[in-house]
Amino acid sequence: MWLAVGALLGVFSGWFRLAQKYPDRREEVLGGHLWRSGVMGGVRMNGILNLWVCPGGLRVGLMKVFGLFHRKFFVPWTDITVTRRKRLFGTMAKLEFGHPPVASLEIYADLADKLARDAPGLWPESGRLPTDRPRPKSRLVE
């Protein structure tokens, strides 16, 4: 049953179409973000997404236990469009893969900002990206 549910989610999310159109390829990793959350094709993927920034594009994978048949896929930067919009619980970034889009992945804007910082000059979004905000220094009470 677990395998059947996983296969259905792969179909509904668009994962299998993306893996077919954008097969994984070996490339240097500039930054990795493991166990992240997002929504793909209406399928919520909480804490099971793995994203790697490479010079040629974005590699997307799932934790193996949740995606035994879900191969990683690699989308070139030229095939990614990013749009942001405010939602009830924060700003989201929608990454559309392909022209016209084959599927999309919606992630929180702070994760998109981290991906963009890992890919300076490569990130396919116009405009000025937010910079890292320094964390406030903790104060010791004496």
C-alpha positions in Angstrom: 0.0 0.0 0.0 2.9 2.4 0.9 4.3 1.9 -2.6 1.0 2.5 -4.3 0.4 5.7 -2.4 3.9 6.9 -3.2 3.4 6.2 -6.9 0.0 8.0 -7.0 1.6 11.1 -5.3 4.4 10.9 -7.9 1.8 11.1 -10.7 -0.4 13.8 -9.1 2.5 16.0 -8.1 4.1 15.9 -11.6 7.3 14.4 -10.2 7.5 11.6 -12.7 7.0 14.0 -15.6 9.8 16.2 -14.3 12.1 13.3 -13.8 11.4 12.2 -17.4 11.9 15.7 -18.9 14.8 16.7 -16.7 17.0 13.6 -15.8 19.5 14.0 -13.1 23.1 14.8 -14.1 26.4 14.9 -12.2 27.5 18.5 -11.4 29.3 20.3 -8.7 27.1 21.2 -5.7 27.3 24.8 -4.6 24.8 24.4 -1.7 22.4 21.8 -0.4 19.2 22.1 1.7 17.9 18.8 3.1 14.6 17.9 4.6 12.7 20.9 3.4 9.1 21.4 2.8 7.1 22.5 -0.3 4.0 21.8 -2.4 4.2 20.3 -5.8 1.0 19.9 -7.9 -1.2 20.2 -4.8 0.8 17.5 -3.0 2.3 18.7 0.3 5.8 17.4 0.9 6.6 18.3 4.5 10.2 17.9 5.5 11.0 15.4 2.7 12.4 17.6 -0.1 16.1 17.8 -0.8 17.4 20.7 -2.9 20.9 21.2 -4.3 22.1 24.3 -6.1 24.6 23.6 -8.9 26.2 25.9 -11.5 23.9 24.6 -14.3 20.6 24.3 -12.4 18.6 23.0 -9.4 18.6 19.3 -8.4 15.5 18.1 -6.6 15.1 14.9 -4.7 13.1 13.2 -2.0 14.0 11.3 1.1 14.3 7.7 -0.1 11.8 6.3 2.4 9.1 8.5 1.0 10.1 8.2 -2.7 11.5 4.8 -3.5 10.7 5.3 -7.2 11.0 9.1 -7.3 14.3 9.7 -9.1 16.1 13.0 -8.6 15.7 15.5 -11.4 17.9 18.4 -12.5 16.3 21.5 -14.0 18.6 24.0 -15.8 18.3 27.6 -14.6 17.0 28.7 -18.0 14.0 26.5 -17.5 13.0 27.9 -14.1 10.7 30.8 -13.5 10.3 32.2 -10.0 7.3 34.3 -8.8 6.6 35.3 -5.2 3.3 36.1 -3.5 2.1 36.7 0.0 0.0 34.0 1.7 -1.7 33.8 5.0 1.3 32.2 6.7 4.1 34.0 4.9 5.5 34.8 1.5 5.9 31.9 -0.9 8.1 31.4 -3.9 6.7 29.4 -6.8 9.3 27.7 -9.0 7.8 26.8 -12.4 9.8 24.2 -14.3 9.8 24.4 -18.1 8.4 26.7 -20.8 5.5 26.1 -20.8 5.6 24.8 -17.3 5.7 21.0 -16.8 5.1 21.3 -13.1 5.8 23.7 -10.2 7.2 23.7 -6.7 6.0 26.1 -4.1 8.4 26.8 -1.2 8.7 29.4 1.5 10.4 32.6 0.4 13.2 32.2 3.0 14.3 28.9 1.4 14.2 30.5 -2.0 16.4 33.3 -0.7 18.9 30.7 0.6 18.9 29.0 -2.8 19.4 32.3 -4.5 22.4 33.1 -2.3 23.9 29.7 -3.1 23.6 30.6 -6.8 25.0 34.1 -7.2 24.3 35.4 -10.7 22.5 32.2 -11.6 19.2 32.5 -9.8 16.4 33.1 -12.3 14.5 35.8 -10.6 14.7 39.5 -11.4 15.0 42.2 -8.9 17.0 42.6 -5.8 17.1 39.6 -3.5 16.9 40.0 0.3 20.2 39.9 2.1 20.9 37.9 5.2 19.7 39.7 8.2 22.2 39.6 11.1 20.9 37.8 14.1 20.5 40.0 17.2 23.3 39.5 19.7 22.1 38.0 22.9 22.6 40.0 26.0 23.9 38.6 29.2 22.4 40.0 32.3 25.0 40.5 35.0 
